[in-house]
Amino acid sequence: MGWRRLGARMDTRIGDMAERVTRRMNRRELVRTAVLGGTASVAAVVLGERPSLAVTCQCGPTRRCTTCPGYGCPSGYQLCKGSFTSTCFNSQGYRCEWPAGEWIACTGLGHGQGIRICYDCKGSSGCHGWCTCLSACICCNCKTIGDVRAEQQRMQHALAAAGAAE
């Protein structure tokens, strides 16, 4: 297979993915994201900083759970695991569609290694009342690969302790 065909297939995949994302966002969200991202990038450059694309780190338009912990879902809730064909919709009409029930909301935080994760959480009211939580910044103080590994260990222990408590 030639490099040109491989490049063309990659371009097609990226274009298809961008189109799917764009279809999911309404025009107001697209304009807001572009304006905020552009403004923040210009401000960062003026201040001599590296622009961060995670200025508007959020979990989308779904309502937030009332008592979000730093990681995971609130007590009494579980991850709402779904798919693009799921029939689990909340009261706002949004589908519970992430297979793992969570996704990375933003990256490049802190010293460049930090992330925040969104969690779709389903409580006793079931699909109708599912809500989202945004994690605390994970690995925001990480500077080396050793820091990243230590943070991974810390997260695994924290999640195991949370699972054992329920």
N, C-alpha and C positions, 0 to 999 in steps of 0.2 A: 504494500500500500504506500503510495507516495505521500510526501509531506503536505502537498497541496490539498489532497483529498482529506487527510487527517485534519488539517486546519479548517477546511470547509465544513467538515462534520462537527468540529468543536464549535465553530461560529454558529451553526444551525442550532445546536443544543443550547448554547448560551442565549440565543435569540428566542427560542421557544420558552426557556425558563423565565426570561425577562417579561415575555408577553403574559405568561401565567400569573406572575406577580402583579403586573400592571392591571390585569383584569380584576384582581381581587381588591385592589385599592381604588377608592373613588377619587374623582378629580381633585376634590378639596384636600384629601390626604396627600396626594402626589405634590400639589403646589406647596403645601405647608412643609413637607419634608425637604423639597428642593430649596425653598427660601431659607428655612432654618439651617440646613446643612451648609448652604452657600455662605450665609452670614457668619456662621461659626467658623468656617474655614478661613474666610477673609480676616476675621478678628484674630484668629490664631497666627496667621502669617504676619499680620501687623505687629503682633506681640513677640514675634520670633519663635513661635512654638510650632510643633508639628500638628497639622489639622487632625481632629478626631471626627470620625464619621458616626460616633455613638452619642452625639449631642442629645438626641431625642430618644433615649433608650426607654422604650415602653413596650407593653405587651399587646398593643393593638386596641381596637375599639371596644372590646368586651369589658364588662364591669369588673372591678377589682373585688377580691374577697375582703371582708371587713377586718380580719386579724391575720395578716400574712406574717409567717415567721421569716427569718433570714434566708432559709432554704426550704424548698418543698411546699407542701400544702398545709393549711391550718389543721389543728387537732380536729379529728372527726371527719376530715375530708381525705379523699384519695385521688390519685392522678386519673384524669378523664382521658383514657386512651381510645383513640378513634381512628378514622381514616377519611379519605376524601369522599367516600360513599356512606359514611356513618349517618344514622338517623337520629343521633343525639344532638339536639339543638337547645340552646338556652333561651331564656325569655326574651332576649334581644334578637333572636333569630340566627345566631352564629353557631356553626357546626363545631362540634368537638372533633377535630380532624387529625391531630398529631398522633402517630402510632405509639410514641413513647409517652405522650401526655406532657411533654416539655420540649422546649427548643431554645437555642441561644438567641437572646434578644439583641445583644450588642457585644462587640469585641474591641480590642485595642485600648482598654481603659488603664488607668494608673500608669505604670511604666511600659505599657504596650502589650502586656500579657493578660490583662484583666478582662473578664467577661461577666455578663449578667444573664440569668436564665429565667424564662417565663415558664410557669407551670399552670396547666389547665386543671382545676380542682373541682371535684364533684362531691357534694355532701349528701346529707340525708334526703334532700329534695330531688335528688337525681339529676337527670339531664336538664330539666327546666331551670335549675338554679346554679349550673356550673359557672364558675368565676375564675379569674386569673390572679396569680401572685408573681411578683418580680423579685428575684433573689437579691441578696446583698452582693456586692462586688466580689467576685471570686478571683483570686490571684492578682489583685490590684497592686500589691507590693512586691510581686515577683520580678526579679531582675535576671536570674540565672535559671538554667535547667534544673538545678538542685532545688531552687525555690518552688518551681512548678511541681516537681515530684513531691515535695513536702506538703504542698497545698492539696494535691490529689489524695495523699494519705489522710490528711486532716478531714477532708470532705467525706471520704469513705467511712471514717470512724464516726463522724457526726451523723451521717445518714443511717449507719447501722444502729447507732444509739437511738435515733428517732424512731426507727422501725421496731426496735425492741421495746420501746416505751408504749407503743400502741397495742 
